[in-house]
Amino acid sequence: MDPAHGPSGRTLLTAIFGDPVVHSLSPAMHNAAYAALAMDRAYVAFHVTPAHLREALRAIPALGIAGVNLTVPHKERAMRMMATLTEEARLLRAVNCVINRNGELHGDNTDARGLESDLREQDVTVTGKLAVIIGAGGAASAAVLAAIRLGAARIVICNRTISRANRLARSFAQYLGARGGGRPHETIEARGLDALVNATTMGAAGIVINATPMGLKTGAFTSLSYTTTPAECVFYDMIYAREATTFLAPALANGRRGIDGAGMLINQGVLAFELFNGVAPPSGVMRTALMLALGRS
Ligand code: NAP
């Protein structure tokens, strides 16, 4: 695409659907990669409400859109609207990438791989440790899968609605059982948010991952015993912001390591870019664009 003249009749589109979507930094990352590769492609954000999700997905082949990222609140519902799904999207019960394969919609999910590679890049050791995961939606299921792949010894899923935590724990227990030769099912537990102030649980935590939007809009985060955690416990917030998030600020104040979800966003975006365009973005371009958008150096 010629940056001076913008998209032409030949420009191929990729996109993100969300509600809200105005805050999304994905367009900045993907368009920076297109510019670096001099590709005649553009990535745009569409505000799609739940009532219009089906119509919007149906329009993808009609408009010749190559691929679409899905964000809150569409990831789970979109599953039923795909022609085919990867095993990982099925396991996570959520789709964050829709690939247009000759007019058929193929659903994948890059969140678990994005989180796993960020934790590896940041040298966070999860092997043999207790991972406490807050939330029970699509992002939490990605965190559970990443924790399993990184060798967590035990996983505690803490959620406001305990029945959702139970459902997630059961589905991963089945996954571990079907995989065979792995750990016993009781290594994944479902609890309420009160577990976050339980001294025994928090005293054993190797990593605490926030996979909820808590702190994003309301500013408030549920009670959590930061000081009970071991000094080397890592706090990871899937939310990313210019400053320390409501979840991370007390962790940092108490001398714990805190990491926000910027790296996960970059890594899932790199994987999505490859799925949509069949080519990898140049190294570091999406990271630089995101850091610029976040006002970080
Ligand atoms: P979701 O499916 O809507 O899940 C929301 C979860 O948050 C549920 O477990 C819900 O609990 C809990 N929750 C919501 N509001 C709450 C509140 N006020 N108090 C306590 N719990 C609350 O969303 P999602 O797709 O899993 O995403 C979760 C977060 O992760 C979002 O902020 C999203 O932006 C972020 N995320 C970041 C990345 C990244 O790349 N950095 C990737 C994916 C997601 P109930 O079950 O009780 O309703």
Residues whose N, C-alpha, C, O or C-beta is under 5 A from the ligand:
A	BS01	NAP	G135 A136 G137 G138 A139 A140 N159 R160 T161 R164 A211 T212 P213 M214 M238 I239 G261 A262 M264 L265
